[in-house]
Each structure stands twice: as C-alpha cells, then as structure tokens.
Amino acid sequence: MPAIVGTVKVLSVEGSGVFNIGDVLNMSPSSTSKAYAGAGSFNTGDYLRISNQHSQTNTYDKDLNDSNIKTII
C-alpha cells in the first residue's frame, strides 16, 4: 500500500543518519556510539532551570561489545 505523506520539514541529516519517505521494508543503523556526560548535560529547550549539587559520571564499562550491528542487504 503506498504511503501518503503530508508536509515534511528536514532540518539536517548528518553522519550515518537515515531519511526515508514512503514504504520501507527494513531500516537499521550502520553505526553506533556511546556518550558519557554529567547531570543536566543533554537537556534542551527554552527557560531551563537546572540545579545539580553534585554531578558524578561513572564511566566504568566492563562489556566488550555494547551494540553489535548486523547489516541486512
């Protein structure tokens, strides 16, 4: 069944991002990443009020593999 798409606004597609309009069978990422940040680091928006008395980021990770990607062609 065909997809009916209305107005679309794309601000940016970067890196390994995917932008698709219409029917699709399978969409999967081709890369992954891990980011560490302290309290309140990824907050976005207008008029935020953030109060962090003590911020500590634990970066210990004993896993060998976190995101194994299997590419389907």
DSSP file (Angstrom, degrees, kcal/mol; ACC not computed):
  #  RESIDUE AA STRUCTURE BP1 BP2  ACC     N-H-->O    O-->H-N    N-H-->O    O-->H-N    TCO  KAPPA ALPHA  PHI   PSI    X-CA   Y-CA   Z-CA
    1    1 A M              0   0    0      0, 0.0     2,-0.0     0, 0.0     0, 0.0   0.000 360.0 360.0 360.0 128.5    0.0    0.0    0.0
    2    2 A P        -     0   0    0      0, 0.0     2,-0.3     0, 0.0    20,-0.0  -0.322 360.0-118.0 -67.2 147.4    1.5    3.3   -1.0
    3    3 A A        -     0   0    0     18,-0.0     2,-0.6    -2,-0.0    20,-0.1  -0.661  16.0-147.1 -85.6 139.8    2.4    5.8    1.8
    4    4 A I        -     0   0    0     -2,-0.3     2,-0.4    18,-0.1    18,-0.1  -0.942  20.8-170.7-107.6 116.3    0.6    9.2    1.8
    5    5 A V        -     0   0    0     -2,-0.6     3,-0.1     1,-0.1    16,-0.0  -0.904   6.0-164.7-114.9 132.5    3.0   11.8    3.2
    6    6 A G        -     0   0    0     -2,-0.4     2,-0.1     1,-0.3    -1,-0.1   0.210  56.0 -23.1 -87.8-146.2    2.0   15.4    4.1
    7    7 A T        -     0   0    0      2,-0.0     2,-0.4     1,-0.0    -1,-0.3  -0.424  62.9-165.6 -68.1 135.9    4.3   18.3    4.7
    8    8 A V        -     0   0    0     -2,-0.1     2,-0.5    -3,-0.1    -3,-0.0  -0.988   9.6-169.6-127.0 133.6    7.9   17.3    5.7
    9    9 A K        -     0   0    0     -2,-0.4     2,-0.6     0, 0.0    -2,-0.0  -0.970   5.1-171.1-124.1 115.4   10.5   19.7    7.1
   10   10 A V        -     0   0    0     -2,-0.5     3,-0.1     1,-0.2    -2,-0.0  -0.924   9.6-179.8-108.2 119.7   14.0   18.3    7.4
   11   11 A L        -     0   0    0     -2,-0.6     2,-0.3     1,-0.3    -1,-0.2   0.891  67.1 -25.0 -84.5 -43.1   16.5   20.4    9.3
   12   12 A S        -     0   0    0      2,-0.0     2,-0.4     0, 0.0    -1,-0.3  -0.951  41.3-159.7-167.1 149.9   19.5   18.2    8.9
   13   13 A V        +     0   0    0     -2,-0.3     2,-0.3    -3,-0.1     6,-0.1  -0.968  32.1 175.4-131.2 115.6   20.6   14.6    8.3
   14   14 A E    >   -     0   0    0     -2,-0.4     3,-2.1     4,-0.1     2,-0.1  -0.792  40.5 -12.7-124.6 161.8   24.2   14.0    9.3
   15   15 A G  T 3  S-     0   0    0     -2,-0.3    -2,-0.0     1,-0.3     0, 0.0  -0.262 129.1 -13.2  58.3-122.5   26.7   11.2    9.6
   16   16 A S  T 3  S+     0   0    0     -2,-0.1    14,-0.4     2,-0.1    -1,-0.3  -0.008  97.9 141.4-102.8  28.7   25.1    7.9    9.3
   17   17 A G    <   -     0   0    0     -3,-2.1     2,-0.4    12,-0.1    -4,-0.1  -0.259  41.4-140.9 -68.4 158.2   21.5    9.2    9.6
   18   18 A V        -     0   0    0      2,-0.0     2,-0.4     9,-0.0    -4,-0.1  -0.982  16.0-176.0-125.6 132.0   18.7    7.9    7.5
   19   19 A F        +     0   0    0     -2,-0.4     2,-0.4    -6,-0.1    -6,-0.0  -0.991  14.2 170.3-126.6 122.3   15.8    9.9    6.0
   20   20 A N        -     0   0    0     -2,-0.4     2,-0.4     2,-0.0     4,-0.1  -0.995  17.9-170.7-136.5 137.5   13.1    8.0    4.2
   21   21 A I        +     0   0    0     -2,-0.4     2,-0.2     2,-0.1   -16,-0.0  -0.997  61.1  16.6-124.4 125.6    9.7    9.0    2.7
   22   22 A G  S    S-     0   0    0     -2,-0.4     2,-0.1   -18,-0.1   -18,-0.1  -0.704 105.3 -14.2 115.3-167.9    7.5    6.2    1.6
   23   23 A D        +     0   0    0     -2,-0.2     2,-0.3   -20,-0.1    -2,-0.1  -0.446  59.8 179.2 -74.3 143.3    7.2    2.5    2.1
   24   24 A V        -     0   0    0     -2,-0.1     3,-0.1     1,-0.1    -2,-0.1  -0.997  24.8-160.7-146.0 141.7   10.3    0.7    3.5
   25   25 A L  S    S+     0   0    0     -2,-0.3     2,-0.3     1,-0.3    -1,-0.1   0.898  79.6   1.0 -86.7 -47.4   10.9   -2.9    4.4
   26   26 A N        -     0   0    0     46,-0.0     2,-0.4     2,-0.0    -1,-0.3  -0.974  54.8-179.4-149.8 128.6   13.8   -2.6    6.8
   27   27 A M        +     0   0    0     -2,-0.3    -9,-0.0    -3,-0.1    -3,-0.0  -0.994  17.7 162.1-127.0 125.5   15.8    0.4    8.2
   28   28 A S        -     0   0    0     -2,-0.4    -2,-0.0    44,-0.1    41,-0.0  -0.979  39.7 -98.1-141.5 153.2   18.6   -0.3   10.6
   29   29 A P        -     0   0    0      0, 0.0     3,-0.1     0, 0.0   -12,-0.1  -0.318  16.9-158.8 -70.0 153.2   21.6    1.8   11.9
   30   30 A S  S    S+     0   0    0    -14,-0.4     2,-0.3     1,-0.2    39,-0.1   0.408  76.5  23.9-109.3  -1.4   25.0    1.3   10.3
   31   31 A S        -     0   0    0    -15,-0.2     2,-0.3     2,-0.0    -1,-0.2  -0.986  61.7-161.7-155.2 159.2   26.9    2.7   13.3
   32   32 A T        -     0   0    0     -2,-0.3     2,-0.3    35,-0.1    35,-0.0  -0.910   6.1-170.6-135.9 164.9   26.6    3.3   17.0
   33   33 A S        -     0   0    0     -2,-0.3     2,-0.4     2,-0.0    -2,-0.0  -0.978  14.2-140.0-151.7 162.2   28.2    5.4   19.6
   34   34 A K        -     0   0    0     -2,-0.3     2,-0.4     2,-0.0    -2,-0.0  -0.989  16.7-167.9-127.4 136.2   28.3    5.8   23.4
   35   35 A A        -     0   0    0     -2,-0.4     2,-0.4     2,-0.0    -2,-0.0  -0.979   6.6-159.4-127.9 137.4   28.4    9.1   25.2
   36   36 A Y        +     0   0    0     -2,-0.4     2,-0.3    21,-0.0    23,-0.1  -0.939  23.5 156.4-111.9 136.3   29.2    9.9   28.8
   37   37 A A        -     0   0    0     -2,-0.4     3,-0.1    19,-0.1    19,-0.1  -0.989  36.0-108.6-155.3 157.1   28.0   13.2   30.4
   38   38 A G    >   -     0   0    0     -2,-0.3     3,-1.6     1,-0.2     4,-0.3  -0.104  59.7 -55.5 -79.0-178.9   27.2   14.6   33.8
   39   39 A A  T 3  S+     0   0    0      1,-0.3    -1,-0.2     2,-0.1    13,-0.1  -0.336 123.6  10.9 -61.2 132.9   23.8   15.5   35.2
   40   40 A G  T >  S+     0   0    0     -3,-0.1     3,-0.6    -2,-0.1    -1,-0.3   0.566  89.1 123.4  79.0   9.7   21.9   18.0   33.1
   41   41 A S  T <  S+     0   0    0     -3,-1.6    -2,-0.1     1,-0.2    -3,-0.0   0.866  73.8  40.0 -74.4 -36.1   24.2   17.7   30.1
   42   42 A F  T 3  S+     0   0    0     -4,-0.3     2,-0.3    -5,-0.1    -1,-0.2   0.187  81.9 128.5-101.9  17.3   21.7   16.7   27.4
   43   43 A N    <   -     0   0    0     -3,-0.6     2,-0.3     2,-0.0     5,-0.1  -0.546  33.9-179.3 -72.9 135.2   18.9   19.0   28.4
   44   44 A T        +     0   0    0     -2,-0.3     2,-0.2     2,-0.1    -2,-0.1  -0.940  26.8  72.5-131.8 156.0   17.4   21.1   25.6
   45   45 A G  S    S-     0   0    0     -2,-0.3     3,-0.4     3,-0.1     2,-0.3  -0.755  74.5 -55.6 133.7-179.0   14.7   23.6   25.5
   46   46 A D  S    S+     0   0    0     -2,-0.2    -2,-0.1     1,-0.2     0, 0.0  -0.754 106.5   6.6 -99.2 143.7   13.8   27.1   26.5
   47   47 A Y  S    S+     0   0    0     -2,-0.3     2,-0.2     1,-0.2    -1,-0.2   0.864  78.5 176.5  59.8  44.3   13.9   28.6   30.0
   48   48 A L        -     0   0    0     -3,-0.4     2,-0.5    -5,-0.1    -1,-0.2  -0.575  17.5-162.8 -78.6 141.4   15.5   25.5   31.7
   49   49 A R        +     0   0    0     -2,-0.2     2,-0.5     2,-0.0    -1,-0.0  -0.952  14.7 178.0-124.2 109.9   16.4   25.8   35.4
   50   50 A I        -     0   0    0     -2,-0.5     2,-0.5     2,-0.0    -2,-0.0  -0.944  10.5-175.5-118.3 130.7   18.9   23.1   36.4
   51   51 A S        +     0   0    0     -2,-0.5     2,-0.6     0, 0.0   -11,-0.1  -0.945   5.1 175.7-128.2 109.9   20.4   22.7   39.9
   52   52 A N        -     0   0    0     -2,-0.5     3,-0.2     1,-0.2    -2,-0.0  -0.936   9.8-177.8-116.1 109.5   23.0   20.0   40.4
   53   53 A Q  S    S+     0   0    0     -2,-0.6     2,-0.4     1,-0.3    -1,-0.2   0.901  80.5   8.1 -71.1 -40.6   24.5   19.9   43.8
   54   54 A H        -     0   0    0      2,-0.0     2,-0.5     0, 0.0    -1,-0.3  -0.942  68.6-169.6-146.7 119.1   26.9   17.1   43.0
   55   55 A S        +     0   0    0     -2,-0.4     2,-0.4    -3,-0.2   -17,-0.1  -0.946  11.9 168.0-114.8 124.4   27.5   15.6   39.5
   56   56 A Q        -     0   0    0     -2,-0.5     2,-0.6   -19,-0.1   -19,-0.1  -0.997  18.5-156.0-137.1 130.6   29.5   12.5   39.0
   57   57 A T        -     0   0    0     -2,-0.4     2,-0.7   -19,-0.1   -19,-0.1  -0.931   7.7-151.1-111.3 120.2   29.7   10.4   35.8
   58   58 A N        +     0   0    0     -2,-0.6    -2,-0.0     1,-0.1     0, 0.0  -0.799  18.3 174.3 -89.9 116.1   30.6    6.7   36.2
   59   59 A T        +     0   0    0     -2,-0.7     2,-0.5   -23,-0.1    -1,-0.1   0.247  33.3 126.0-108.3  12.5   32.4    5.6   33.0
   60   60 A Y        +     0   0    0      2,-0.0     2,-0.4     1,-0.0    -2,-0.1  -0.607  28.8 167.2 -73.3 123.1   33.3    2.0   34.1
   61   61 A D        -     0   0    0     -2,-0.5    -2,-0.0     1,-0.1    -1,-0.0  -0.903  18.8-177.3-140.7 107.1   32.0   -0.4   31.5
   62   62 A K        +     0   0    0     -2,-0.4     2,-0.1     2,-0.0    -1,-0.1   0.491  49.8 112.2 -87.3  -2.1   33.2   -4.0   31.6
   63   63 A D        -     0   0    0      1,-0.1     3,-0.1     3,-0.0    -2,-0.1  -0.408  54.5-156.6 -67.5 145.0   31.3   -5.1   28.5
   64   64 A L  S    S+     0   0    0      1,-0.3     2,-0.4    -2,-0.1    -1,-0.1   0.830  83.7  23.9 -85.5 -37.9   33.4   -5.9   25.5
   65   65 A N        +     0   0    0      1,-0.1    -1,-0.3     3,-0.0     3,-0.1  -0.995  56.7 168.9-131.8 129.9   30.6   -5.3   23.0
   66   66 A D  S    S+     0   0    0     -2,-0.4     2,-0.5     1,-0.2    -1,-0.1   0.812  76.7  21.9-103.8 -46.4   27.6   -3.0   23.5
   67   67 A S        -     0   0    0    -35,-0.0     2,-0.6     2,-0.0    -1,-0.2  -0.862  65.8-170.4-130.8  97.8   26.0   -2.6   20.1
   68   68 A N        -     0   0    0     -2,-0.5     2,-0.5    -3,-0.1    -3,-0.0  -0.785  14.5-151.6 -88.7 122.2   26.7   -5.3   17.6
   69   69 A I        -     0   0    0     -2,-0.6     2,-0.6   -39,-0.1   -39,-0.0  -0.825   9.1-165.5-100.7 127.1   25.3   -4.3   14.2
   70   70 A K        -     0   0    0     -2,-0.5     2,-0.4     2,-0.0    -2,-0.0  -0.953  16.4-143.2-110.5 116.9   24.3   -6.9   11.7
   71   71 A T        -     0   0    0     -2,-0.6     2,-0.6   -41,-0.1   -41,-0.1  -0.657   9.7-160.0 -84.1 127.6   23.9   -5.5    8.2
   72   72 A I              0   0    0     -2,-0.4   -44,-0.1     1,-0.1   -46,-0.0  -0.935 360.0 360.0-107.8 121.3   21.0   -6.9    6.2
   73   73 A I              0   0    0     -2,-0.6    -1,-0.1     0, 0.0    -2,-0.0   0.379 360.0 360.0-112.0 360.0   21.4   -6.3    2.4
